[in-house]
Each structure stands twice: as structure tokens, then as C-alpha cells.
Amino acid sequence: MAEVKEETQKVNPDKVEFKLEKDTELRFEVENGANVVLELSAGQAEIFGAELTKNKKYTFSSGFKVAVFTWHGCQINLVGKTEVAYIAKDTPMTMYLNCHTALEQMRKKAEDDFSIRGPRVMIVGPGDVGKSTLCRLLCNYAARLGRAPILIDLDVGQTEISIPGTMGALSIDRPADIEEGYALNAPLIYHFGHKSPSDNLKLYNLLITRIAESVSLRCESSSRANISGAIINTCGWVRGGGYQAIVHAATAFEVDVILVMDQERLHSELSKDMPNFVKVVLLPKSGGVVERSKIVRRDARDARIKEYFYGIRNSLYPHTFGVPYSEVTIYKIGAPALPEAMLPLGVSAQDSRTKLVPIQPSGALRHHILSVSSANSTEEIVDSNVLGFIVITEVDIDRKIFSILSPTPGPLPRHILLVMDDIQFMDFK
Ligand SMILES: Nc1ncnc2c1ncn2[C@@H]1O[C@H](COP(=O)(O)OP(=O)(O)OP(=O)(O)O)[C@@H](O)[C@H]1O
């Protein structure tokens, strides 16, 4: 899609004014190490579906990639260093709005007829095509109409509702905050332990089934949730096992609509493999979606973990306290798969992928993130959600005590901890 880039008009060295015509979008990326302050000085505009308040100053930090869209025209002021800032006239926003309108019609039908439930829509596509952004847009538009859809995030590498290595569901009853994202009120989070589903596909699919069961229970108990439906974000792995996981999720959540972003092949495969009642729709990606390198993704994961403990602008004060080895039991979920020939009769190599592996306390746990399981016994662990996360900052081997960083003061609410395999956090603060 050809982008029309307009020259920016400098008013003074600090402030740049942009006049946007209707149906256009200001795209900018905050320079590394800088902050950019945005203000809507005239008209109406929104960021990923959340409306901007006139004359309010919004601050975006280093690396943020933002699109300010206007349906009717507006004026935006930016103060601070941007990597890039331009106005684009070609956007897929009308198509995205049409998707929202179609979902809203399905909600209205569910409101009128109790035998029908609200729409369950899954967004799929390769990496960096704007899946999370479209989810946010659809959630925000729904919330602006008073709906409360359930957002399900299966993107374990870049989840927006918890820290990396987890997957879960969050009820959205108001638009995401423009600077801080979704209000994380009591999300239902499960421990996966890795940043890619391919690291343990068996566990990944099992957790999808668990989350789907919880979503169904929630819909049974809340007619608002049932009518509002669900919006499911997925990760960018769309071949082989990744494709199978998409099909499994579509079946487990009983989706009505799959929005395929930017890949005809995936669209054609899903159209063929899904039952007829599932609408599979191909959507273009926005020309503004930015491709992220491995390093940018790693930094985003680190930032997400830091945010969990310290808040967006260091607004939270985590606690550090000692936990004796004897007060906790640590496990990892999933033993390495053994060759079939070495297994007892009737046991499959895949069974070991959801097995609990006890982890002995040692210095090797330093900087590791652990989920605090809600389980009271080992039998419940794999199926149980987590209550929160801690980081082991120090290990006193002589005194047999861990020093931990925790969002809440001690003692820990439960004693079973699950270690994240390859996700760590260095607490330099
Ligand atoms: N129209 C736009 N203009 C500018 N930036 C955008 C636009 N849409 C999305 N972005 C930015 O592009 C980046 C990638 O988008 P997003 O996270 O939605 O992609 P994704 O497909 O979910 O990625 P992945 O599955 O690889 O995690 C984000 O930083 C987002 O803020």
C-alpha cells in the first residue's frame, strides 16, 4: 500500500504541529532514550481505538510506536524526539471498523435471543502484522459501547495481559489506558514457562483447553460476558505445530470468526480446515506496523517484567524479603522427551512434557522468575492458575534462604513455585 508522507511543519524546535484530515493517521516512533509528549489541540482522535482527551498531555517513552487516527480531522502537537513521524492517508481502519460493526451486530442478536451467545473472534497471522493492535482496537471499540468482552492472550512471547511466559484471559470493561495499556483487574493467568509455544506444544495446547473451560464458565455466570463475547490474540507461529495450535484454539474456544492478517496461505488453509459456520476473513495489515528485531522483542519482554514489579513510571514499590528453602517447593513443568524406545509400555514421549520436575534450591536460580501457583497440592499444579510472580534476587546457600523480589509483602500466599525456563530478570534498581 503506497503511503503518502507529508512534510512536518516545525513551529519551534521543541514542538511539532500536525494537521490531520479526516480518515488519516499520524504515525510516530519515540527515539531511543527519549520521551514524546502528545497533545490533541483540536478535533477528535484515537489511539488504537481509545479516544484522546482534548488538551491532555500523554507521554510515550523510548521505543513506543504509535498511530493517532482521526475519523473527522484533528490537530496534534508532539514535543520530544521521534525516530520517525508522518501522516498516512492509506489505512485499513475502515475495514477494521467494519469488523467491529459486524461483531457488535452479533452481540445485539445475542442480547435479543438468550439461546445465542456473543461472538468469539480469533486474530491470527505471522509475526508483526498488527494482531495485538487489532485486538486492542476491537476491545476498545466494544468497551466504548459498554460491552465487556473477554480478551484471551495466547501470545506467550509478547502477552499484553501479564508477563512473558504466561497465557490467560482478562475481562475488558473499559478502554485501555492510552499510556499504560489494559487495566489488569484480576486477570486469569496460567504458567507456561517459555517464550515460544514450540518449547512445549503439549503444555501450550493443554493450557488453551483450560482457559477455554474457564471462559465458558465465566460466560455461564455472567450474561454481560456471554453477550460481549471473546477476542483471542495468538502468536505469530503459523506453520506446523503453530498451525495445529491455532486449529486447536479455534475448536476449544468454539470461535465464530477468524480474522487472518496479511497471509493468504493461512487464510486458505483455515477456510479449508474450519467448519462452515466459522467465518474466516482475510484482512490487510496496516502499513504502519513496525517489524521488531529479536533485540527489540527481548527488550519489550524485559520492560514488561520490570513494569510488573515497578509500574510504568516506577509508580510501584516492590518488596524484598527472605524465604527459607523449607517454606517453598519448586517445580518446572515438562521433562525433556525421552526416545520412545526408553519408555515403559503405554507411555508416550509427549506425556513427559506436562510432568512436574522438582528443582533443588541452588545458586542457579538467581535472577529466575517464578510463578506462585494457586495449587495447594502437586496434583493440581498443571491445571491451576497463578497468583503472581517473584524473582529470586539472591541465594544464601549457607543459611538456606532465598532473597526474593515480590509485588506484595511477605509471606508468600502459597508454597508451590514454578520456574520459568528461559525468562529471567536482573533487578538493577
Ligand atoms: N498503524 C500503526 N502505526 C504505527 N505503529 C503501529 C501501527 N499498528 C501497530 N503498530 C505498532 O507495531 C508494532 C507491532 O504491532 P503488534 O504488536 O500489534 O503486532 P503483532 O502481529 O501482534 O506482533 P507479534 O505477533 O509478532 O507479537 C507495535 O509496536 C505497534 O504499536
The ligand as an SDF file (V2000), in Angstrom:
LIG
                    3D

 31 33  0  0  0  0  0  0  0  0999 V2000
   -0.8330    1.8230   12.3420 N   0  0  0  0  0  0  0  0  0  0  0  0
    0.2860    1.7570   13.0560 C   0  0  0  0  0  0  0  0  0  0  0  0
    1.1920    2.7520   13.0300 N   0  0  0  0  0  0  0  0  0  0  0  0
    2.3240    2.6930   13.7600 C   0  0  0  0  0  0  0  0  0  0  0  0
    2.6680    1.6630   14.5340 N   0  0  0  0  0  0  0  0  0  0  0  0
    1.8060    0.6420   14.6140 C   0  0  0  0  0  0  0  0  0  0  0  0
    0.5780    0.6280   13.8810 C   0  0  0  0  0  0  0  0  0  0  0  0
   -0.0710   -0.5460   14.1550 N   0  0  0  0  0  0  0  0  0  0  0  0
    0.7280   -1.2150   15.0150 C   0  0  0  0  0  0  0  0  0  0  0  0
    1.8440   -0.5160   15.2900 N   0  0  0  0  0  0  0  0  0  0  0  0
    2.9780   -0.9280   16.1410 C   0  0  0  0  0  0  0  0  0  0  0  0
    3.6230   -2.0380   15.5030 O   0  0  0  0  0  0  0  0  0  0  0  0
    4.1430   -2.9410   16.4850 C   0  0  0  0  0  0  0  0  0  0  0  0
    3.7100   -4.3680   16.1480 C   0  0  0  0  0  0  0  0  0  0  0  0
    2.3110   -4.4750   16.2540 O   0  0  0  0  0  0  0  0  0  0  0  0
    1.5870   -5.6920   17.0120 P   0  0  0  0  0  0  0  0  0  0  0  0
    2.2230   -5.9410   18.3400 O   0  0  0  0  0  0  0  0  0  0  0  0
    0.1290   -5.3910   17.0110 O   0  0  0  0  0  0  0  0  0  0  0  0
    1.9210   -6.8780   16.0120 O   0  0  0  0  0  0  0  0  0  0  0  0
    1.6850   -8.4490   16.2250 P   0  0  0  0  0  0  0  0  0  0  0  0
    1.2740   -9.0180   14.9330 O   0  0  0  0  0  0  0  0  0  0  0  0
    0.7630   -8.6610   17.3900 O   0  0  0  0  0  0  0  0  0  0  0  0
    3.1290   -8.9410   16.6030 O   0  0  0  0  0  0  0  0  0  0  0  0
    3.6510  -10.3680   17.2020 P   0  0  0  0  0  0  0  0  0  0  0  0
    2.6450  -11.4390   16.9580 O   0  0  0  0  0  0  0  0  0  0  0  0
    4.8760  -10.5930   16.4320 O   0  0  0  0  0  0  0  0  0  0  0  0
    3.8510  -10.1570   18.6680 O   0  0  0  0  0  0  0  0  0  0  0  0
    3.6260   -2.4350   17.8300 C   0  0  0  0  0  0  0  0  0  0  0  0
    4.6920   -1.7680   18.4610 O   0  0  0  0  0  0  0  0  0  0  0  0
    2.5070   -1.4700   17.4870 C   0  0  0  0  0  0  0  0  0  0  0  0
    2.4010   -0.4220   18.4400 O   0  0  0  0  0  0  0  0  0  0  0  0
  1  2  1  0
  2  3  1  0
  2  7  2  0
  3  4  2  0
  4  5  1  0
  5  6  2  0
  6  7  1  0
  6 10  1  0
  7  8  1  0
  8  9  2  0
  9 10  1  0
 10 11  1  0
 11 12  1  0
 11 30  1  0
 12 13  1  0
 13 14  1  0
 13 28  1  0
 14 15  1  0
 15 16  1  0
 16 17  2  0
 16 18  1  0
 16 19  1  0
 19 20  1  0
 20 21  2  0
 20 22  1  0
 20 23  1  0
 23 24  1  0
 24 25  2  0
 24 26  1  0
 24 27  1  0
 28 29  1  0
 28 30  1  0
 30 31  1  0
M  END
$$$$
